Amino acid sequence: MRRIAVLCLILSLVLPAVLLAGPHPWERKLPFKQATIHYSISGSETGSQTLYIKDQGRYTSQYKKSATRMFGMNQPEQETLEIKTPEWVYSVDLKARTASQSVNPEVYMIEEFGRLSAAEQKKALANAEKFGCSTLNSLGGEVQRKAATLLGYPCDVVRVMGTENYSIADSDVTLKTVVSMMGMNSRIEATRIDTGSVPEDKFRVPAGIPVTRTTEGDALMRDNARMVVQMLVSGQQPTVQLMAPAAAAQAMDNDADDAGDDDMPSAEEMQAILKMFGGQQK
């Protein structure tokens, strides 16, 4: 599983450069300024999900309540909230009444990208597109631009490894994900999009839930951002460090019994890959 985890992290750092357009490649450009998107979840996982968007996607909040049945066993129901701002990511467990706050990784990518000259930025973007396409091709996947229309919005479609992802064209807003792999069949699909104003409290951690600021990954994210940007400028395939050396050694030991699982990504990892590829520019 470690190889797929590395792939997910590389894509999360690289592909916004080819998904989005603007003064810097992480600036959102959505067909609405704000929106509330309602989703149904069916299959191995059942429940509902709501995505709140404001300021062209600079602020998002995703509420999810679902239960999963795997291999004939029911897993405990989960109720979560993830809030993203330009600076922070808040991950909230509404069942446990706990929350963590971490730096949005885009902060470090934007900082490093901003240090480049115009010529270097152009070179980095071209290499990001090349590596993004080659990675998808190596997985046997394909991208079809504006190949479907969902709820009135044209969507780019990505198919790879038994999974399909439909995202609003030229954006990272997913409207449908269908997973059929490893005995799992799951479908998350938008049922309604409201483009009226969104209450401000949707973008705040609920009152009474303590927030813990996590800092242990900050230096690692900054180092990875610097390394990825430098490698893109030099035309090298980006690689990242997943953890500090001591922790990495321990993880290698823990993974010894899972050596045969490297080609079997989880459903969550596949959704992450597909969301990054959705909206890829051609």
Disulfide bonds with the S-S distance in Angstrom:
none
